[in-house]
Amino acid sequence: MSGQANGQANHDGSGLPGAPWNAAGAADYRVVGVRAVLPDTLLPDATVVVRGGRIAAVHRGRVPGPAGPVLDGNGALLLPGLVDVHTDGLEGALSPRAGAAMPQDFALADFESRLTAAGITTAFHAIGFRSQTAHGAPREPGLATRLNALVRGGGSGRVEHRVLHRLEVTSESGREELASVLDTVPALPALISLEDHTPGQGQYRDPGVLVQYIMKTDGVDRESAARRVEDLARAGREKLPFKEHTYDWCLEMARQGRSRLMLHDADTAAVVDRFADRGGIVAEFPTTLAAARRARERGMLVVAGAPNLVRGGSHSGNVSAAELLAHGCVDALASDYLPGALLAAAAVLVRSGRSWPEATALVSAGPARVAGLHDRGELRPGLRADLILIDDSAGSWPILRWFSRAVDQRSHL
């Protein structure tokens, strides 16, 4: 990578060579000599002009412009920054090992470095509002509130940090905590994913998968794990009236414009119908083709897991992302538990015969639509200059060469 953007032409550096990373969102610069991935085509030897942190123009060929920083992409791919509507890694960064708690600000900075290396310019951190984990382990009281405040603090500015509020519909304390947090959010609607990890449906429609998971993570024997799964299933059934009340509460928030509702791990068309009837607009990680198809029929957006696509299938025996894509049932991919999988999934799609514009839409424009963000996700004049430069010429997986995010003054959700 060469050009005037190296050395004295740099703005504040993002840690990548020649990066005009814009701390104030007001930089003017040009990127030349790139294969620009536009919404409907790949434009070779293109010039992208940025003014005031927004894309001002996209030209074919090397177009001269006013004095200012210029980055020569030398034929690399220029993509809109990736938008990740579901990333789970922050809690792991807070406690990378049992008993090894890290300072919160360090954990966010450490995880942020993984996001930037993956080309993610907008990240929705999945924060669980619940009293226990899916496999029955107690959850630290107040953790969701503290994580919400941490994410809304914004980190260094290299990534726009937002919150995906994961509400376990069986958790009374989780709902109370979410209600309290939303009262402090200065800008709405909030992105809320409704989850039900009761064994026998959803992600764990095969309870044996959860038994195996508990055995592996908690080091208990099969009999003990099976008893715990039975207890969780019974507790979930007993919570049915509360779950219905929670759905109604969320529906009212959606009607008031205070939330965008996502359904996590839908497994049947009937479940999708009940959710759509309550104002839900997104099906997140449907576990069956039938559920994904019904979501599409109901006009909902569908999110699938990028790691599922990269590894060639679901790690828990659910429908593969590739099958959903083959049936036209995916609008967006999310990194879930592996930030690097988002860009890798785009490469997998290209190798399977899709174009770079098609693949990029699933990791940028599609997720932006899911989140209700209309100012990013495409290389198009007027949109934010969240840009990444990708080298796809070496090896099986693309390499991030340059990263630039236009920071604005919006509150972080």
N, C-alpha and C positions, 0 to 999 in steps of 0.2 A: 504494500500500500504506500503510495507516495502522493506528493502534491503540497500545495501551499499550506494546507491545514496542519502539517507537521511543524514542530518547533515554534517559532514566534507567532504563527498564525493560530495557535490553539486558544480557545476560550478555557474556562475552568475545565480541567480534565476529568473524565469519568474513570480514568485508569486504563483506558484502551488507547492505542496509538492514534494520534491525530483527531481526537474526538472533540468537536465543539459542543460540549455538554453545557446547557444553558441554565444557569442557576436562577436567572431572573425572567426567563421566557421571552426575551426581547432581541435575540441575536438575529443578524442577517448574514446568510452565507449561501454558498452553492455547493452541490455535490455533482460532480461530472464523471463521465466515463463509466456509468453504471448500467446494468440491465435492470430497469425499473419495473417492479411488479405492480402493474396497475390493476384495477378491479376486473378488467376484461381482457387484458393483453399483457405480454411481456415486451417492453420497449427497449430495444438495444441501444447502446451508446447514448444514454439519455442524460439530460441535465435537470436537476431538481433545484428550484430556487426557493429559499426560505426567507421570509421577512416577518419580524416580530413574533417568531416562534410558531408561525403558521406556514403551510405550504402555499407559496404564492403562484408557482407555475411549474409545469412539467413539460420539457421540450425534447424533441428528437434531436440528437446530435449535441455537440459541445457548443453551447450558446454563451457568448460573453456577457458579462454583467458589470455592475458597479464594483468599485474596489471593495475588498473584504475577503474573509477567509474562503478558500476553495479546497475541497477535498476531492482528490482524484481516486475513484474507486477501482480503476484498472480492470474493468470488466466484471467486477463482483455484482452480486444481486443486492438491490436496495429494496427492502420490505418495510411496510409500516410496522412499528413496534408491536410486539405480541401482547394480547390482552388475555389474562388468565382469570377466569371467573371462579376458580376453585383450586386453591393451593393449601395443603395441610401442614406444611413444613415448619411453621413458626413455633409451634409447641415443642417439636422435636429439638429445635435450636435452643429453646429455653432450658431443656433438660435432656442433653444428648445421651446421658447415661443415668441410671437410677442413682439418686443422691448427688448428682453432679449439676446442680442448678447454676445457671449462668445469669449475670446481670441482664435485665430486660433490654436495655438499650444496646448492649453488645449483641444479644441474640438477634435483635431486629437487623442490626448492621451486618452481622454474619450471614443471615439468610438473604438479606438484600443483595449481597455479593453473588449468591447463587442465582438469584433472579436476573440480575444484569448479565451474567455470563450466559444465561439461557435466552437473552433477547427479549425479556418480559419487561415492558415499560409501564403496564398497569396490572396490579395484582390484587385480587380479592382474597384476603386471608380468611380461611374457613375457621370460624370460632364457634365452638360448641356450647350452646346454652342448655345444660343438662346436669343432672345430679350424679350420673354415673356413666361410665363408658359403655360401648355396645356389648362388651363381654362382662359387664357387671362390676367392674372395679370402681370404687368411690372416686368422685372427681372433687378436686380442691374447691371449696366454696369461694365464690367471688372471682375465680380465675377468668371467666369470660369478661367480666367488667374491666379487670385490669388489662387484659389483652386488647380489648376494644380501645381503651385509652391509649395504649402503646401504639397501635396501628394508626389511630387518628392523629397521633403526634407527627407522623409523616416521615420519620427517618431522615436520611441525608438529602432527599429530593431527587435522587437518581431514579427512583421508581415511585409512581403514584400508588400509595398504599390505601386500600379500601377494605371493607369488612363484608364477608358473606356470613350472615347470621344463621348458624345451623341450629334450629330449634327442634329438640327431641319432643315430639308431641305428647309423650307419656310423662313428661317431667314438669311437675307443678313449680318447683323452685326455678327451673330453667325458664319457664314462661314469665314468672315474676321478675327474674333478673333481666330478661330481654325487654320487658315493658319499661323497666327502670332505665335501661341504657338508651332506648329509643327516645325517651323524654329529654335526653341531653344532646341528641344529634341535631345539629343546626340546619341540616339540609336533608330533605327526604325526596323521593322514596328510598327506603332501605331495601337491600336485597336479602330476602329471607328464604332459606331452604328448609322445608318441613320434612322431618325424618321420623321414621318409626322402625327401630331396630328389633322389634319383637320377633323372636325366632318363629319360623314357619311361614313367613311372607317377606316381601321386599328383598333386600340383599341376602337375607338368610332364610330364603324360602326352603332351602335344604338345611335343616338344623344341624346336620352332621358337619357342615362346613364350619359352623361356629364352634362345635365341639372340638374339632381339630385345631382351630385357631387358639382356643383357650388352653388346650394341652401344650401347644408350642410356646405361647407367650408367657403363661403362668406356671409352667412346669408341673402340672397336676396330672393325675391318671385319668383314663377315659371315664371311669365311673363318676369321679368327682366333677369332671367337666360336663358330663351328661346331666347330672343333677342340677348344676348351675343353669344350664340351658333350659331345663324344665321349669325352674323357678322363674327365669326371665320370661318365658312364654306365658306362664300363669299370671304373672304380674301385668304383662301387657294386655291380656284379655280382661283383667279386672279394671284396667284403665280406659276401657272403651268409652264410657260416658264422658270422661275428662277429655279424651282425644277429640270427640265431636265438638265439645265446647271450645277447644283450642282452635280447631279449624274455623269455627264461626268467628272467633276473635280475630283471626288472621284475615278472614274475608272482609270484616268490617274495616280493618286497616287498609286493605287493598282498595275498597270502595272510597275511602277518604283520601286516596293518593299517597298514603304513608308507607306503602310497601310494594315491592314486586315479588310475587310468590313463585317459588320453585318447588317442585316435588322431587324428593330424593328417592331413587331406587324403586320406582314403580314397577310392578311385576304383572299386572293384569289390565285389560281394557277397562274393567269396571272401576278399578282404583283411579285410573286416569280420568274417567268420566266424573267421579265424585269430586276430584280436585278441580277439574275444569269448570264444573258447575259452581264452585266456590271462588272463582276468580283467578285461579292459577294460570300462569302464562308460559311456564318453562318446565319441561321434564328433564331432570338431571340424572344421568346414569341409569336409564331404564334397564332393567335386568332381563327383559324378554323382547323379542321382535314384536310380539302382539301389543305390548304396552307402548313401544315406540311408534308403531303404526297408528295406534289410536290417538296418541298425542298429536301426531301430524294431522290426522283427520279433524281433530278439534282445533286446529290452528295454533297449537302450541309450538314453541321452539324446543329443540332437543339437543342436549349436551351429552357427549360421550367422553370416555376417558382416553387421553393420549397414551398413557402407559399400556393400556389394553391393546391399542393399535400397534405400538412399537414391539411389544412382546409376542403379538400374534394371537391374543386371546385374553379372556378374563382370568385373573388369578383365583377367583372364587367360583368358577364354573358357570357364570352367567353368560348372556349373549355377547358375542365378540363385537368390537367396534367396527371391524371390517364388514361383518354381515349387515350391521345397521347402515353403514355407508353404501353398501351394494344395493340396498333397497331404498336409498334416498331418504333415510330417516335421521340424518345428523345435520344440524345447523352450526354446531360449534364443538370444539374440543377443549378440554381442560386438563391441566397437568396433574391434578389430584395430589398424589404423594411424591411426584418426581418432576421438578421444574424443567429439567433438560428434555423431558419427553415431548414437550410442545413443539419445539422446532424439529426434533427428530421425527415426530409424526408427520410433519409436512414433507420431510424428505422421503419417508416411506410412501406417502401418497404419490409423490412425483415418480418414484421408481415403479409404482404400480400402474402408471399411465396417465395420471391426472396432471394438469398443467400447474405451473407455479401460481398463477392467479387463483385457480380453484383451491389449491392446498392452503394458500395464504388466507383466503377468506375464512377457512375453518379455524384458524388460530388467531385471527385479528378482527376482521369485520364482523364475523359471526358472534364471537364472544362479546364484542361491543354492543351488538344488538340485544343479546341476552340481558346485559346489564343496564340497558337503556341509555347508553352513552353514544351520542350521535356526532361527536366532535372528533372522532378518531377511528382508526382501523383500516384506512385506505390511503393510498397515495393519490390524493385529490385536492385541488386548490381549495383553500378555505379551512381545511382540517388541520389539526395539530401536527406539528413537525416532530412526532415521535417516530424515529427512524432507526433502522438497524441495517448494517452492511454485512452480507453473508458470503463467505467463500465456499462454493460447492464444487471446487475443482480438485480437492485432495481428499482421498479416502471415501469411506461409505457415508460419513455423516458431515453435514455442513458445519463450518466453523464461524463463530461470530468474530468479525474484524473491527467493528465500530458500532457505537451506541450513542444515541442522542435523544434526550427527552426534553420537550418544551414544557417548562414548569409554569403553571398558572397559580392563581391565588385562591382556588376553590378549596373549601373545607374537605378534609378526607373523611370518607364514610367508613 
